[in-house]
């Protein structure tokens, strides 16, 4: 019996412009929250799939569309964190990744799709999504309190080893847990 192997992609939607209903007056919203703002509640998984399939079709033609057609599925969508998890076959996940890289708008609103993690199991991708949401909340709190520097966006853009080190320090685990983390 043949086992079907899939890849799970954790994708963040980063908006490059303020929401259309926002006023022109300045507000005390941090830069971190401005770019990682919630998605509108009318966004559905079917809309995301339709846009991804259209982009794959424009980039790779009928061959690319046929390759991803049966395996592409949105497993999780969180409008609050602007995050979703895609499932696609292992042989064709790079086609979807390329399509996400070239997509520049979602329902007419300019945005960037950032593939944060690729894994063979749903569990590891879910753990990463929870970890990143926790880091986002902590960084936003620190920025609003004035504790952090202007580089608060760097918290979510660091490499995995730096993020693990930050999470260990924030979580109060101390320096003992950092022995396995080597400087790159």
N, C-alpha and C positions, 0 to 999 in steps of 0.2 A: 504494500500500500504506500502511495506517495503522499508525503506530508507537504502541504502548501505552506511556504514560508513567507512571512510578511515583514515589513518594516513599519514602524510607527514614528511619525514625524511630529514633534512638538513645535508649533508655530505661534509666534507672537505677532500681533498686528500693531505696528507703531504708526500713529497718525502724525502727518507732517504739517497739519494745519489745525487751528482751533475748531471746535464743533460749530456747525452752522448756526445754532441757536444762541451762541454766546454773545454777550454784549461787548461793546468796544472799550468799556471802562476796565482799567487794570484791576486784577483781583490777586489775593495772596496765594495763588496756586503756584506750587513749585514747578520748575522745568521738568522734573521727573514725572510728575503727575500729568503735565500738559501733553507729553508724548505718549504716555501709557494710559490714556484715558479709556473709559469703558466704551464698548461698542453699543450702538443702538439696539434696543430689544427686538426690533423687527428683522434683524439679521438671522437667517435660518441656515442650517447645514446645506440644504439644497441650493441656496444661492452661492455659497462658497464652492460647492462642487461644480456648478454650472460655469462659474468664472474660471476655475482651474482647468476644466475640460476645454473651454474655449481657448485658453492660453496655450495648452498643450497642442491643440489642433493647429493653432497659428504658427507655433514654433516647429513642430515635428510632423505635421500633416496627418493623414489618415493612419499611417503606421503607428505613430505615437498615440493617437486617440484610441485605436484598437487595443494597444498594449495595456493601457491603464483603465480601460472602460469597465471591466468586470471587477477589478480589485480595489478601486479607489472608493474610500468611504470615510466620512467624518464620524469618528467615534465619540468625540467630546467637544463641546463648544461652550465657552464661558464668556458671556458678554461683559461681565464685571471686570475681568482681567484681560480682555481682548486676546484670549488664547484659545487655540483649538488643536486637536490631535487628529491626524490623518492616518489611515491605514492604507498601505499600497503594497503590491507584491515586491519581493526583494529584488527581482530582476529589473524592475522599472522605477524604483523610487527616485533615481537620479533625474528622470524626465519630469517628475512632479516637482522636485526641488528646483530644477532649472525654470520651470514655469512660474513657481512662486517668486523666484528671484526677479523675473522680468515683469511681474504684475506690479502695477503702480497705483491702482485705485480699487476701491471696493464700494460698489453701488454709487459711483460717481465722486466719492470722497477720497482725496489723495492719501495714500498710506504706503508703508513698506512692510512686506512680509518677511520676518526673520525666522529662519529655521534654527531653533535653539538646540534641539537634541534629536538624534536618530537612534532608535533602539529596536531590538528584536522582540522585546516584550512590552506589553502595555503597562505593566507595573512600574518599571524603571522610568518610563516617560511620565507617569502620574506622579511619582516621587519628585522628579525634577520640576514639574509644574507647581507642586506645593512648595517646594523649596524656593523657587523663584518668586512666587507670590509673597511668601514670608519676607524675603529679602527686600522686595519692593515696598512693602508696608513699613519695615524698619528704616529703610533709607528715606522714605518720604517723611516719616516722623522726625528723623534727625535733621533733615533739611528745613522743615518748618520751624523747628526749635532753634535753628541757626548753628547747630553743632558741626555740621559737615561743611566742607569747602564747596566751591562751585562745581566740583567734579562728581556730583551725586549720580549722574547718569552712568559713570564708570562702574558703579556697583553691579549693574546688570550686564555690562559689556566685558567684564574681566574673563580671564580663562578659568577653566574648571578648578584648577588647583588653588588659585587665588580665592575663588568663591567658597571653596570648602574651608579654607583657612579663615575667611571672614565669618562664615557661619559657625565655626567652632569657637571663635573668640566671642561672637555675639551671644551664642548659646551658653556661654559660661563654662565650657569644657576645659579651658586652660591650655597651656602649652604642651602638655603631655601627649595630646592627641595629634600633634603636628609632626611627630617623628617620621611618619611615613610619607610626608609631603616634602618633596625635594624642590629646590629652586630650579627653575628652567632658565 
